Amino acid sequence: MSFAKRASMVLLLAACLPLVTGGGGINPPPFSSMMVGPSVDTIIVIDPHDPFASPSTTTAKQGSIWLSRPGKSAGAVFDIPLLGFPLFLGCDLDLTDDRFVNNAGAPVTLDSWIPGDVVSSLFAEIGLPITPSKIPAIKRIKTQQCSPDPNPANNLNVTKPGFLVVEAEIGFLVPAPVRR
C-alpha cells in the first residue's frame, strides 16, 4: 500500500473515531462501579506499538495473557483492537496505569483492549464466568518492565522499543450500591 493511501486511511479512521467511541475515548462502564474479588493474578505481554506508525514492528498490537488462581489457569494470545486503544507511544512504563488501570478516572475493562470473546472464554476456563454486572478489570499493576524484542529489526527507529511485560491483579467491576 502506498504511503498516500495509508495516510488517507489513517486520517479517515481518525475522523471516524469519535463516532465509534462516543466522542471521548474509551467509554467507562455504564454505571457507578466498585472493584470486588475474587482476585485473579495475570501476566500480560504485549507489543505496545501501533501498526499504522512508520516505522512499526512486525508484532504491533499483539499480546498474550495468562490468568491464574488457586488450582486453575488459562492463557490466550490476541490482537488488540486497531482503533480505540492508545499504543502509539511504545513501551513507556509511565503510561501503564493510564492505559490499563485508570483512564481519566474511569476503570479500564479488559474487554476494551482484549476481544470480548477471548475475555469470556478465559474467565469461564478458570471458573469465573463474567456477566454484564461483573466485568473484569486490572485492579493494580504489581510489576512492569520493557523486554527487548528478539527481532532486532523491531528495535530500530520505533518509539520506546520492546515488549511490555506486566504482572497484575484483576478484580471485577460491579454496580456500586445506591446510597439513600
C-alpha positions as CSV (number, residue, x, y, z in Angstrom):
1,M,0.0,0.0,0.0
2,S,1.4,3.4,-0.9
3,F,2.2,6.0,1.7
4,A,-0.5,8.3,0.4
5,K,-3.2,5.6,0.6
6,R,-2.0,4.6,4.1
7,A,-2.0,8.2,5.3
8,S,-5.5,8.8,3.9
9,M,-6.8,5.6,5.6
10,V,-5.3,6.7,8.9
11,L,-6.9,10.2,8.6
12,L,-10.3,8.6,7.7
13,L,-10.2,6.2,10.6
14,A,-9.1,9.0,13.0
15,A,-12.1,11.1,11.8
16,C,-14.5,8.2,12.5
17,L,-13.0,7.5,15.9
18,P,-15.4,9.9,17.8
19,L,-18.4,8.1,16.2
20,V,-17.2,4.7,17.4
21,T,-16.1,5.8,20.9
22,G,-18.9,8.3,21.7
23,G,-16.5,11.3,21.3
24,G,-14.4,10.7,24.4
25,G,-12.1,7.8,24.1
26,I,-12.6,4.5,25.9
27,N,-16.1,4.5,27.4
28,P,-16.3,3.7,31.1
29,P,-18.8,1.1,32.3
30,P,-22.4,2.5,32.1
31,F,-22.8,2.5,35.9
32,S,-21.2,3.8,39.1
33,S,-19.0,0.8,40.0
34,M,-16.7,-0.6,42.6
35,M,-14.0,-3.3,42.4
36,V,-14.6,-6.6,44.2
37,G,-13.0,-10.0,44.3
38,P,-12.1,-12.7,43.8
39,S,-8.7,-11.6,42.7
40,V,-7.1,-13.2,39.7
41,D,-3.3,-13.0,39.0
42,T,-2.2,-12.2,35.5
43,I,0.9,-11.9,33.4
44,I,0.4,-9.9,30.2
45,V,3.0,-9.5,27.4
46,I,2.1,-7.1,24.5
47,D,3.9,-5.2,21.7
48,P,2.8,-1.7,22.6
49,H,3.4,-0.2,19.1
50,D,0.8,1.0,16.6
51,P,0.8,-0.9,13.2
52,F,-0.1,2.4,11.5
53,A,3.0,4.2,12.7
54,S,6.0,4.4,10.5
55,P,8.2,2.6,11.2
56,S,6.4,-0.1,13.1
57,T,7.1,-3.5,14.4
58,T,6.1,-6.9,12.9
59,T,4.1,-7.7,16.1
60,A,2.4,-4.3,16.8
61,K,-0.7,-4.6,19.0
62,Q,-0.3,-8.3,19.5
63,G,-0.3,-9.8,23.0
64,S,-0.7,-12.7,25.3
65,I,-2.3,-13.1,28.7
66,W,-2.1,-15.8,31.4
67,L,-4.6,-15.9,34.2
68,S,-4.1,-17.9,37.4
69,R,-6.0,-18.5,40.6
70,P,-5.6,-21.4,43.1
71,G,-5.9,-24.6,41.2
72,K,-6.8,-23.0,37.8
73,S,-5.1,-21.2,35.0
74,A,-5.8,-20.2,31.4
75,G,-4.0,-18.3,28.7
76,A,-4.5,-16.9,25.2
77,V,-2.9,-14.8,22.5
78,F,-4.9,-11.9,21.0
79,D,-4.8,-8.8,18.8
80,I,-5.5,-5.5,20.5
81,P,-8.3,-3.7,18.5
82,L,-6.8,-1.4,15.9
83,L,-8.9,1.5,16.9
84,G,-9.7,2.9,20.3
85,F,-6.8,1.8,22.4
86,P,-3.8,4.1,22.5
87,L,-0.5,2.4,22.0
88,F,1.4,4.7,19.6
89,L,4.0,5.7,22.3
90,G,5.6,2.3,22.6
91,C,6.9,0.7,25.8
92,D,6.5,3.7,28.1
93,L,6.2,2.5,31.7
94,D,4.9,5.9,32.8
95,L,1.7,5.2,30.7
96,T,0.9,1.7,32.0
97,D,-1.6,2.7,34.7
98,D,-3.3,5.2,32.4
99,R,-3.6,2.6,29.6
100,F,-4.6,-0.4,31.6
101,V,-5.9,0.6,35.1
102,N,-7.4,4.0,35.2
103,N,-8.1,6.1,32.1
104,A,-9.1,9.7,33.1
105,G,-10.8,8.5,36.3
106,A,-12.6,5.5,34.7
107,P,-11.6,1.9,35.2
108,V,-10.3,0.2,32.1
109,T,-12.1,-3.1,31.5
110,L,-10.2,-6.0,29.9
111,D,-12.7,-6.1,27.0
112,S,-11.6,-2.6,25.9
113,W,-8.3,-4.0,24.8
114,I,-8.8,-7.8,24.5
115,P,-11.6,-9.1,22.3
116,G,-14.6,-9.9,24.4
117,D,-14.9,-13.5,23.3
118,V,-11.3,-14.1,24.5
119,V,-12.0,-12.5,27.9
120,S,-15.2,-14.6,28.3
121,S,-13.5,-17.8,27.4
122,L,-10.5,-17.2,29.7
123,F,-12.6,-16.5,32.8
124,A,-15.0,-19.4,32.1
125,E,-12.0,-21.6,31.9
126,I,-10.9,-20.6,35.4
127,G,-14.4,-21.0,36.8
128,L,-15.3,-17.3,37.0
129,P,-17.9,-16.6,34.2
130,I,-18.4,-12.9,33.6
131,T,-21.7,-11.1,33.3
132,P,-22.8,-7.6,32.3
133,S,-22.8,-6.8,36.0
134,K,-19.4,-8.4,36.8
135,I,-16.7,-7.1,34.4
136,P,-13.0,-7.9,34.8
137,A,-10.5,-5.0,35.0
138,I,-7.0,-4.7,36.3
139,K,-7.1,-3.7,39.9
140,R,-3.3,-2.9,40.3
141,I,0.0,-3.4,38.5
142,K,2.4,-5.4,40.6
143,T,5.4,-5.3,38.3
144,Q,6.2,-3.9,34.8
145,Q,9.1,-3.9,32.5
146,C,10.1,-3.4,28.9
147,S,11.7,-6.5,27.5
148,P,13.8,-6.3,24.3
149,D,12.1,-7.6,21.2
150,P,14.1,-10.7,20.0
151,N,13.7,-9.4,16.4
152,P,16.5,-6.8,16.1
153,A,14.7,-5.0,13.2
154,N,11.7,-4.3,15.6
155,N,14.1,-2.4,17.9
156,L,15.2,0.1,15.2
157,N,13.7,3.5,14.8
158,V,10.5,2.9,16.8
159,T,9.4,4.9,19.8
160,K,10.4,3.2,23.1
161,P,11.1,-0.3,21.6
162,G,10.4,-3.6,23.3
163,F,7.5,-5.7,24.7
164,L,5.6,-4.5,27.7
165,V,5.6,-7.3,30.4
166,V,3.1,-6.7,33.2
167,E,2.3,-8.7,36.3
168,A,-1.1,-7.5,37.7
169,E,-4.1,-8.3,39.8
170,I,-7.5,-8.4,38.2
171,G,-10.7,-7.7,40.1
172,F,-14.3,-7.3,39.0
173,L,-16.3,-4.1,38.5
174,V,-19.8,-4.4,39.9
175,P,-22.6,-1.8,40.3
176,A,-22.0,0.3,43.4
177,P,-24.8,0.2,46.0
178,V,-27.1,3.2,45.7
179,R,-26.9,5.4,48.8
180,R,-30.1,6.9,50.0
